[in-house]
Amino acid sequence: MPAPTVGALWKRARGFLVALAVLLAAGLALAALNSGARHGYLDPRSADPYGSRAVAELLRARGVDTRVVTTADEAARAAGPDTTLLVAYPDRLGDGQLRAIRSAIDLSGGRTVLLAPSTLSLPGLAPGTRALSPGSGGAAGTDGNLDPGSSCELPAATSAGRAATGGGYRYADDTPGATACYASAGRPTLLVLPTGTRGGDTVLLGSEAVFLNKTLAKEGNASLALQLLGSRPHLVWYLPSLADADPADADAQDKDFLELIPAGWSWALLQLFVAAAVAALWRARRLGPLVTERLPVLVRASEATEGRARLYRKAGARDRAATVLRAAARERLAALVGVPAALAHDPASLVPAVSARLTGSGPDAASGARDLSALLFGTPPDTDAALVALTDQLDALEREVRSS
């Protein structure tokens, strides 16, 4: 069967290659669009639409310095009575991180701003407060821009007016002294709770849109953001990162791979392994005796000999070549002088027989035997010329024995 040409292979594979190229292009395009749209989300160093660099610059112009931290320990150490701590993603925190932030809330005496905390983080950061989604209580589809409300007693909210606090979580809390503003379907989207014994407070904001670059200049967002974050001279902006390992998960780092696999998956993997072994035994061919097959192409002995000689020459293997030549010559000489094939490579058996055939039992028999021993069992040649000379001497010896 002729080998397939390049054109035939292309015709077979072009459909698959085109489909693969389209999928790769679509994946790259989607990845580029998504990464560009959400790059630096809520990062005060990011100037893209979803960053928060604008509010950080406005705060800096009013004498408030902004510091970005990426671990809960750094955030807790930086908190103090003259500091506002903003937690960008409270729901991403583990138990140990929640405890560290809660300790800072209780002991610092400063302000803590939590952006869109839900039931995942509220029990650890603001016990007794419940988070309600926009859809509960008939608030689905509510406009994101809300009025502070007539019952709002927070000066920052009343002076800012309408702001983009809706569209996220709403909160329910019965804590004495709590201030509720920007109600949506009867529940506030901004809640200020007194915390600790040193005069601090915690601000729960149901939506982070107030701090985004793209919405900061709309409605009263800028005024509300500056008053919430600028009440203290220092602002610590906590952005949890992958390096912010939860202390509660420290023991997991010491476990090996098998210990991290759930028990159910271990049994599933064992069953798959058994099924694969059974399938392999079912499909495997039984081993039997070797079967000789005719070669598809006949190679003449002269061509094989020449090819082998060229390999020896390319490798510089004069010792191997000389060994092969001497072994073949000894086997042919043994057959000529009547030495058994098993003793063809025994100097004590072959050399005297060949020497006796050539010189008889005269006075030159001993010296002839020494020469034959060096020729048939001597050291390998060290040059190509010496190897050629050895070949000629072996041929001459074989011709002499045949003619004697």
N, C-alpha and C positions, 0 to 999 in steps of 0.2 A: 504494500500500500504506500503510495507516494506521500511524502511529508507535506503538510498544509503550507501554503504560501502565506506571505505577510498580508496580502490582500484578503485572502479567505479568513484569516484570523481577525482582521479588522471588521469584516462584515458580521462575523459572529458576535464580537464583543462591543461594537459601537453603541448598540442600544443601551446596554448596561452602563457603559462609561458615560454616556450622555445623561442618563438618569442620575448617576452618582454625582456628576458635576453640578447638575441642577440642585440636588439636595444640599451639597456642600455650599454652593453660592447662597441658597436661601438661609441656611443656618448661620453663615457668616454675616449676612445682612441683618438678620434678626438680632444676633448678638451685638453687632455694632450699634443698632438703634437702641436696644435696651441699655447697653452700657453708657451710651452718650446721654440718655435721658435721665438716668438716676445716679450719675457719677457724683460723689461727694454729697450724698443726701444728708441734709441738716448739719453739714460740716461748716463751721465758721470760717474756714480757710478757702472754701470753694465759692467761685463766682458764677457758677452755672445756675440755671433757673431754680434748681432744687437744692442749692446750697444756702448757706446763711451768712455769707460774708458781709452783706449789706448791713445787717443789724449789728454785727461785730464792729464794723467801721463806725457806725453812728454812736455806739457805746464808747468807743475809743475817743471820739471827738468830745465826749462829755466826761472824760476822765476815768472811765471804767476799763480796766485792763482785762482781757480775756485769755484764759489759759486752757488749752485742750489736754485732757487726760484720757487714757484708754484702758485703765484698770480701776476696779472698785477700791483697791487699797489706796491708790493715788488720790482718788476722789475723796475718800474718807479723811485722809491726812490733810488735804487742802481745805476742807470745810472749816468754817469759823464764823464768829458773829459778824464780821465785816465782809462775808463772802456769800454770793449766791451760787448754789450748786444746781446746774441744769442736767438732768438725766434724759438723754435723747431717746433711748430705747429701753424703758423699764422692763418690758415683757421678755427681753432677751437674757435677763439676769438669772443666775442660778441661786440656789438657797444660800450659799455662802456669800455671794455678792449682795443679795438682798439684805442679809444681816449686817454687812458692813455699811451699806447705805443707810439702813434704819438706825444704826448706832450713831452715824454722823448727824442724822435728822434730830435725834433726841439730845445730843450733847453739844452740837455746834452753836446753837443760838442764832444761826443765820437763816436764810431762805433757801428752800429746795423747790425746784420747779420740775414736775414730772410730766413728760409729754405723752399723751394718749395712753395712760396706764389702764390695763384691763383687769379682769378677774385673775389673770395669771400672776400679777405682781402686787395688786392692791392689798391682799392679806398680809404680805410681808412689809409693805411700805406705809400703808394707811389702813390699819385694822378698823373694821366697822364700816368701811365705805364700800358701796356696791357700784359696779360699772354696768351701765345699760347701753345696748347698741342703739343706733339711730332708729332701727326698725321696730323696737319694742315700745309699746305704749302708743302706737299710731303715729310715730314721728318719721316714718320712711319718706324719703324724698324732700326733706326739709332743706331750705336754702342754707348754704354754708355761712352766709353773713347774718349775724344776729344782733339784736339790740341788747344792751346791758339789762334792761328791765327796771321797772320802777322800784322794785324791792332791793336792788343791788346797792350795797353800802361800801363797795370798794372804790376809793377815789381814782385809782388807775383805770378802772373800767368806765366809770361815769364820765371822766374827762376824755377818754378815747372815743367813746360812742360806739357806733356799729363796727363790728369786726368779724373776721372769718374764723369763728370758734366752733361753728356747727359742722355737721357732716361726719363727726367722729363719735366718741363716746359721750354719754351723759352720766351723771353721778347722783347717788342718793346717800345722804349722810345726816345723822341726827346729833352730831357732836355739838355741844354748846359752844357758841362763839364762832361757828363756821360761817363764812360769807359765800353766798351763792349768787352767780351772775350768768348772764347770757343763757336764759332758759330756752329749752327746745322741748315742746310737748310737756311742759310742766316740770322738767328736770334740768338742773344747771349743767352747762358744758364747761364752766370755770368755777372751781371750788377752792377756797382758801381755808386751810385748817390750822389752828394754833397747835404747835407741837413743842414738846420739851418743856423745861422749866426755866429757860434762859431767854424767853421772848422770841423764839424763832417761829416760822410758819412754813407750811407746805402748800404749794399751789398745784392743783390738778387741772390740766388743760386737756380737753377732749380731742383737740385737733392741733397738729403742728403747723398748719398752714400760715399762722400768724408770723412765723419766723422765716419763711421761705423768701428767697430773693424775688421770685416772680409775683408774689402777692403782698410784699411788704408795703408798697406804695399805695395800695388800695384801701378804701374805707379808713378805719382808724387803726389798722394793723400796726403801723410803725409806732404810734403813740402807745398802744397797749404793750407791745414788745419791749420798748425802751423802759417803760415804767415797771414792768414785771422783772426785768433783768438788771435794771440800773439803780435799784434801791440801795445797793451796797457798792463799795469802790472796787471790789474784785468779783470776777465771774469765772467759775470753773465749769467748763463745758465737757461733760463726760460722754464720750462715744465708745461704747463697749466694742472690743476687738477680739479677734481669734486668740491673741496672746493673753487675754484676760481669762485665765483658767479659773474655774470655780474650785475653791479649796475642797469642797465636798467630793470632787471628782479626782482628787490627787491619788487615791489608791488605785484608780483605774489605769493610771499611767504605768504602774508596776506590773500589770497583768499581761500575760502573753496573748497571742492571737486566739488560741483555742479557748481560753477562759472568757473571752469577750463574745464568743458565739453563743446565742441563746440555746437552751436545751432542745427545743423543738427543731431548730436548724441542724443540730448535731445528728439527731435521728434521721432527718431527711437526707443529709449528706451520706450517712451510712447506708441508707436504702439505695440511693443513687449509685454508690460504689458497688454494692452487691449486684444491682441490676446490670451495671456495666461489665462486671466480671462474668456474669452468666451469659450476657450477649457475646462477649469475646470468646468464651468457650464454645458457644453454639456456632459462631461463624468461623472459628479458626479451622484451618485445614490440618488433618492429621499428618504427622511426619512419617515418611516411609523411606525405603531404600532409594539411593540415587539412581536416576535414570539417565543413561547416556543418550545424547542427541547428536545428530549429524551436524557438523559445522555448516553454516550457510555459505561459507566461502572457503575453498581449499587454498592453503598457503604452502608454497613449495619450501622444502627444507633449506634450500640455499638462501631464500629470502629471510626465513626466520633466523638462520645463522648470522647473516649479514646484519640484520637488525639488532641482534643481541650483541654482536661485536661493536656496533656503533654506540650502544648504550654503555658498554664497558669503557670505550674510549672517551665518551663524554664525561663519565664519572671519574676517569683516571684510575680505574680499578685494575691495574696491571697484575696485582697479586691474585685477584679472583680469576682473571683471564688465564693466567699461567696455571692455576690449580685445575681449571676445567680442561685445558689442553693436555696437561700431564695425566689427569685421571682417564681421559678418553684414550690416550696413547697406551697407558698401562693395560687397560682392558683389551685393546686389540692385540697388543704384544702377548698377553697371557694366553689368548686363544691360539696364537701362532706357535708358541713354544710348549703348549700342553700344560700350562699351569691352571689349576681350578679357578673359576671366577671369584670364589670367596677369598682366594689368596692373591688376587691380582694387585692389591694395594699393600702387600707385605714385602718390604725390601728384601728380607731374608729368603723369600721364596722366588720372587720374580727376577731379581738382578742376576743371581747365579745361573738361572735357566737361560736368560737372554745372552749373557756373556758366554756360556758354553756353546750356544748355537753359533755365535759369531767367531770366537777365537779357539774353541776346543779346549784342550787342557794344557796348552803350551805355556811358556814362561810369561807371556803377556796377559794371561787370564786375570791375574790379580789387579793389574793396573787398569785393564778394560772394565772390570767390575766396579772399580772406584769411579771411573768416568761415567758409567751407566747410572750409578747411584746418584751422582750429582745431577745428571741430566733428568732423570725420572723423579727424584725426590728432593732436589736441591732447593735453595732459597729462591724466592720470586725475583724477577728482574726489576731493576729500579728505573729503567728508561724504556721508551717505546722501541728503540733500536735493539735493545737486549731482548725484548719480548719477541720481536720479529726473528731474531737469530735463534731463539729457543724453538720457535715454531719450525724453522727450517731444519734444525738438528733433529727434532722429533720425527719429522717427515722422512729425513734421510735414514734415521735409525730403523723406522718401520719398513722402508723399501729394502734396506740391506737384509733385515731378518726375513722378509718374504722371499728374497732371491737366494738366500743361503740354503 
